[in-house]
Amino acid sequence: METEKNIVVIGGGFAGTTVAQALEKRLPAPYRVVLVSDESFTTFNPMLAEVVGASVFPEQVIVPIRQILRHSRFIMATVQDIDYERRTVHGITLAGPREIDFEHLIFAFGTRANLELVPGMKEYALPLKLVGDAMSIRNQVLRRLACIELESDPAVRRRLGHFIVVGGGFSGVEVAGELADYLHSVRHFYKLVRDEELAVTILHDGNRLLPEMPEALGVMAAQRMAGRGINIRLGARASRISAEGVVLQDGEFLSGSTVISTIGTKPNPLIERLAARIGLPIERGRIATRGDMSVPDLPVIWAAGDCAAVHNEATGQPSPPTAQHAVAQAHQLADNLIRRLSGSETRPFSFVAKGMMATIGHMKGVASIYGIRLTGLPAWLLWRAFYLSRIPTPGRKLRIFVEWSWSMFFPTDITHLRFTRSNEADDINGHLPPLDNSTRTKAFVHAAASATSDAIRRINARM
């Protein structure tokens, strides 16, 4: 029996799972696909804003990788290094260090949140990159509402009720819209909180929202959001973030206890290590590739998705880091690798986007599809339909469709999930000093917040 030869894919996002699916259907024996990821699931990142607004539950925006792949092998591991000469991947698995041999290696992992762009961002801003981030933001929103009810100082109440979103791209617009709708829908559960004490502000240093979309849709999105009371500050750049709010570049101070960062990404540290170790070419923090997504001077290495700088022959520009482009790159890369194995000529990546979509709140959206512009509920439904089409297996599709439909007609959830285990309950109580009730409540909120953050980090580390 001929020894199996591994085509190793590193990364379990849109690009990684798509290229693995495409290859496993077409690879000739004795080749097989081995997908390596430090997460056991794929996250539909564009839907994280809806997790913040409780429009969907966290489990509805993640899909187990083992459920996506039919014939490929999946190994949950954090890749530490690549030995290019020996053709091995060095990773850390749940069972310890492991080496994985490869004939061809595909990098398809994403980027990470960069919290170093603005002083104070790392200490005081909440990123939105992972499912744990979305859950943490939602919990923070509910804690702020509870704190407002317990606070008597009007200035402090307004600061607690002001939510500042840094960034006016897709993520910023989507989370701001969801936040505004969420606050409006749950406010009546907090009898002592007044509508005028709650506010959402978007800070964007550009001259319009959604710069990735046609200008008319960006303008329309801003008008619709402003009409719902969202404060949109264009040409506003944050220069410093603190626990009390944000200082703008012109010196203006915006008071707000909750700052959400949707700007800035940084490459996976593995890229920098491999640039030094094996001469992996880097272009603005991304892996430089040829037109066919192979890596120059490293014949058996390929790259696609957010980690790769892939030139799009159709537009003459680098591909933007969107799900559409990641999926298209994955299909083209799979085709090119099959061609390479059969001795045929590979083809450069060429893709024309079908359109772009964004939500601007619950059951509200903007879209441009084949030049046709949609707004409101039709755009939102189209956006939901696209992501539902990406869900594997008919059973899972049906369950999520029913749950999404149900949520359109019933109130949003206000459950504050603390993830406290039995052996941690006494630790939380132990944080409470023998002080007056107001101070005791604030201390409890702080302890609960700390426990929630720690628990989320542990969950992310184990999955």
Secondary structure, DSSP 8 states (H G I E B T S, - for coil): ----EEEEEE--SHHHHHHHHHHHTT--TTEEEEEEESSSEEE-GGGHHHHHTTSS-GGGSEEEHHHH-SSSEEEEEEEEEEETTTTEEEEEETTEEEEEE-SEEEE----EE-TTSSTTHHHHEEE-SSHHHHHHHHHHHHHHHHHHHH---HHHHHHHTEEEEE--SHHHHHHHHHHHHHHHHHGGGSTT--GGG-EEEEEESSSSS-TTS-HHHHHHHHHHHHHTT-EEEET--EEEE-SSEEEETTS-EEE-SEEEE---EE--HHHHHHHHHH---EETTEEE--TTSEETTEEEEEE-GGGEE-EETTTTEE--S-HHHHHHHHHHHHHHHHHHHHT-----------EEEEEEETTEEEEEETTEEEESHHHHHHHHHHHHHTS-SHHHHHHHHHHHHHHTTS-----------HHHHHHHHHT--S--HHHHHHHHHHHHHHHHHHHHHHHHHH-
